[in-house]
Amino acid sequence: MDLSIYKNRKVLVTGHTGFKGSWLSIWLNELGAKVSGYSLDPKTEKDNFVLSNLKTKINDHRGNILDTANLSKVFEIEKPEIVFHLAAQPLVLESYKSPIETIATNTLGTANVLEAFRQCETAKQMIVITTDKVYDNVEWVWGYRETDRLGGKDIYSASKAAAEIITNAYCHSFFYDSDKSVVTARAGNVIGGGDWAENRIIPDCIRAIEKNETIILRNPNSIRPWQHVLDPLGGYLMLGKKLISGDNSFFESWNFGPISSDGISVETLVKGIIKSFGNGKYQVQPSEGAPYESKTLNLDISKAINQLKWRPLLNTDEAIKFTAEWYKNYSNTEVYKMCADQIKRYEGLSK
């Protein structure tokens, strides 16, 4: 996995204080990139961004992607060459509580970042990160391909599908005949250290285990394309590398997920976490009147495997072990070094 192209390159990450954004920023920093970030404040004092002390290692800007003046100012100050757009309202259940905020952040916010990118002379490549939930999920067992219909039965999914449509419109309107290139990347449910979001299964597990409480499972049989955070991030970085090299054949949408046979249920995932952690207990307790959540969702990643030459390097068991390792050690170790070490071990798997 040769990512040396990022060395000394100016990279802007939106959403850098979040779970995936912090890991991506650490990886880019370890690659020698000149990293800047634009994001809201981290949610908790335990977030990966906070514990890794990342604000001292990159250019840390705070703000909302709905604040166009502040966003544009950061582009003017940092003069990025490549942008990874991860800033979002990322939770399905939260979208039921705050539908307008979710739509505004994920849809208009993405348009704002695209416009700032368009107006920035130095910015040439942009990867817009959406989600596997952009597809119109009809609960079939095989994986969705990049050409399948977009949709969304919940506000979060619909807002991210709309972000895809807006990105495509910007590409057709402004970028296909220019020196700028934009792609979208769709990844499934990611796990890994430093995620403390509400109503996510791994953070819920860890909070319960740390308090010696029972883990409550709402939808134990739901199957998701679980993958460690480093797998899709590696895909994003490889995709960015192709764009930087000027290969316009990659000017499309891309799925990044686990091998289809690795898709497991929520209950199986929780059992794996308990086993890796060494303790914990769970109870199935379906929520009456709970908002809609899809039961089955898989991605077809054959295009990324065949054309990008990317492949997931961690199977589900290994992803769980990497994740449990972070949570078992975050309180008594240097978190940035632990993250950097996991990244180095991950990179070594590609050799």
Long-range contacts (C-beta under 8 A, 24 or more apart in sequence): 1-234, 1-238, 1-347, 1-350, 1-351, 3-31, 3-237, 3-238, 3-241, 4-31, 5-241, 5-244, 5-245, 6-31, 6-32, 6-33, 6-237, 6-240, 6-241, 7-31, 7-32, 7-33, 8-32, 8-33, 8-34, 9-33, 9-34, 9-81, 9-82, 9-244, 10-34, 10-36, 10-78, 10-79, 10-80, 10-81, 10-82, 10-122, 11-35, 11-36, 11-80, 11-81, 11-82, 11-83, 11-84, 12-36, 12-37, 12-38, 12-74, 12-75, 12-78, 12-80, 12-82, 12-83, 12-84, 12-123, 13-37, 13-38, 13-83, 13-84, 13-86, 14-38, 14-39, 14-65, 14-83, 14-84, 14-85, 14-86, 14-87, 14-113, 15-39, 15-85, 15-86, 15-87, 15-88, 16-49, 16-54, 16-58, 16-60, 16-86, 17-41, 17-42, 17-47, 17-49, 17-62, 18-42, 18-47, 18-49, 18-86, 18-87, 18-90, 19-47, 19-48, 19-190, 19-192, 19-194, 19-195, 19-197, 19-229, 20-86, 20-129, 20-190, 20-229, 20-232, 20-233, 21-49, 21-84, 21-86, 21-87, 22-47, 22-48, 22-49, 22-52, 22-54, 22-194, 23-48, 23-192, 23-194, 23-229, 23-230, 23-233, 23-339, 24-84, 24-86, 24-233, 24-236, 24-237, 25-49, 25-54, 25-58, 26-52, 26-54, 26-57, 26-336, 26-339, 26-340, 26-343, 27-230, 27-233, 27-237, 27-343, 28-237, 29-54, 29-57, 29-58, 30-340, 30-343, 30-344, 34-59, 35-59, 36-60, 36-61, 36-74, 36-78, 36-80, 37-61, 38-62, 38-63, 38-65, 38-71, 38-74, 38-87, 39-63, 39-87, 40-64, 40-87, 43-196, 43-197, 44-196, 46-194, 46-196, 46-330, 47-194, 47-196, 48-193, 48-194, 48-195, 48-335, 48-339, 49-194, 51-194, 51-330, 51-335, 52-194, 52-335, 52-336, 52-339, 53-335, 53-336, 54-336, 57-336, 64-105, 64-109, 65-105, 65-109, 65-110, 65-112, 65-113, 66-104, 66-105, 66-108, 66-109, 66-112, 68-112, 68-115, 68-116, 71-112, 71-113, 71-116, 72-116, 72-119, 75-116, 75-117, 75-119, 75-120, 75-123, 76-120, 79-120, 79-122, 79-123, 80-120, 80-122, 80-123, 81-122, 81-123, 81-124, 81-125, 81-244, 82-123, 82-124, 82-125, 82-126, 82-127, 82-240, 82-243, 82-244, 83-113, 83-117, 83-123, 83-125, 83-126, 83-127, 84-126, 84-127, 84-129, 84-236, 84-240, 85-110, 85-113, 85-126, 85-127, 85-128, 85-129, 86-129, 87-113, 88-129, 88-160, 89-156, 89-159, 90-131, 90-156, 90-197, 91-156, 91-197, 91-198, 91-199, 91-200, 92-133, 92-154, 92-156, 92-157, 92-199, 92-291, 92-293, 93-198, 93-199, 93-291, 94-156, 94-198, 94-199, 95-154, 95-155, 95-156, 95-159, 96-154, 96-155, 96-291, 99-155, 102-155, 102-156, 102-159, 103-155, 103-158, 103-159, 103-162, 105-159, 106-156, 106-159, 106-160, 106-162, 106-163, 107-159, 107-162, 107-163, 107-166, 110-163, 110-166, 110-167, 111-166, 111-170, 114-166, 114-167, 114-170, 114-182, 117-180, 117-182, 118-170, 118-174, 118-175, 118-180, 123-180, 124-179, 124-180, 124-181, 124-243, 124-244, 125-180, 125-181, 125-182, 125-240, 125-243, 125-244, 126-180, 126-181, 126-182, 126-183, 127-182, 127-183, 127-184, 127-185, 127-236, 127-239, 127-240, 127-243, 128-163, 128-164, 128-167, 128-182, 128-183, 128-184, 128-185, 129-184, 129-185, 129-187, 129-236, 130-160, 130-161, 130-163, 130-164, 130-184, 130-185, 130-186, 131-156, 131-157, 131-160, 131-186, 131-187, 131-188, 132-186, 132-187, 132-188, 132-189, 132-225, 132-255, 132-257, 132-297, 132-299, 133-157, 133-160, 133-294, 133-297, 134-160, 134-161, 134-163, 134-164, 134-186, 135-161, 135-297, 137-294, 137-296, 137-297, 139-294, 139-295, 139-296, 140-296, 141-296, 141-298, 142-260, 142-298, 142-300, 143-255, 143-257, 143-260, 143-298, 143-299, 143-300, 143-301, 144-255, 144-297, 144-298, 144-299, 144-300, 145-255, 145-300, 145-302, 145-303, 146-186, 146-252, 146-253, 146-254, 146-255, 146-300, 146-303, 153-292, 153-294, 154-291, 154-292, 154-293, 164-253, 171-251, 176-251, 181-243, 181-248, 181-251, 182-251, 183-239, 183-243, 183-250, 183-251, 183-252, 183-253, 183-254, 184-253, 184-254, 185-232, 185-235, 185-236, 185-239, 185-253, 185-254, 185-256, 186-253, 186-254, 186-255, 186-256, 186-299, 187-227, 187-232, 187-235, 187-255, 187-256, 187-257, 187-299, 188-224, 188-225, 188-226, 188-227, 188-232, 188-256, 188-257, 188-258, 188-297, 188-299, 189-224, 189-225, 189-226, 189-227, 190-226, 190-227, 190-228, 190-229, 190-231, 190-232, 191-226, 191-227, 191-228, 191-229, 191-269, 191-319, 191-320, 191-323, 192-228, 192-229, 192-230, 192-319, 192-322, 192-323, 192-326, 193-322, 193-323, 193-325, 193-326, 193-327, 193-330, 193-338, 193-339, 193-342, 194-326, 194-330, 194-335, 194-339, 201-266, 201-269, 201-270, 202-269, 202-273, 202-323, 205-270, 205-273, 205-274, 205-280, 205-282, 206-273, 206-277, 206-327, 208-280, 209-274, 209-277, 209-279, 209-280, 214-281, 214-282, 214-283, 215-270, 215-274, 215-280, 215-281, 215-282, 215-283, 216-282, 216-283, 216-285, 217-266, 217-267, 217-270, 217-282, 217-283, 217-284, 217-285, 218-285, 218-286, 218-287, 218-290, 219-266, 219-286, 219-293, 219-295, 220-265, 220-266, 220-267, 220-270, 220-284, 221-265, 221-266, 221-267, 221-295, 222-265, 222-266, 222-293, 222-294, 222-295, 222-296, 223-263, 223-264, 223-265, 223-295, 223-296, 223-297, 223-298, 224-263, 224-264, 224-266, 224-269, 224-297, 225-257, 225-258, 225-262, 225-263, 225-297, 225-298, 225-299, 226-258, 226-262, 226-263, 226-264, 226-269, 226-316, 226-319, 227-256, 227-257, 227-258, 227-262, 227-312, 227-314, 227-316, 227-319, 228-314, 228-318, 228-319, 228-322, 228-323, 228-346, 230-313, 230-314, 230-322, 230-342, 230-343, 230-346, 231-256, 231-258, 231-312, 231-313, 231-314, 231-319, 232-256, 232-257, 234-310, 234-313, 234-346, 234-350, 235-304, 235-308, 235-310, 238-308, 238-309, 238-310, 239-308, 239-310, 242-308, 249-307, 250-307, 250-308, 254-303, 254-304, 254-308, 255-299, 255-300, 255-301, 255-303, 255-304, 256-299, 256-301, 256-304, 256-310, 256-312, 257-298, 257-299, 257-301, 257-312, 258-301, 258-312, 258-315, 258-316, 258-319, 259-301, 259-312, 259-315, 260-298, 260-300, 260-301, 262-312, 262-315, 262-316, 263-298, 264-316, 269-316, 269-320, 272-316, 272-317, 272-320, 273-320, 273-323, 273-324, 276-320, 276-321, 276-323, 276-324, 276-325, 277-324, 277-327, 277-328, 313-346, 313-349, 313-350, 314-346, 314-349, 322-346
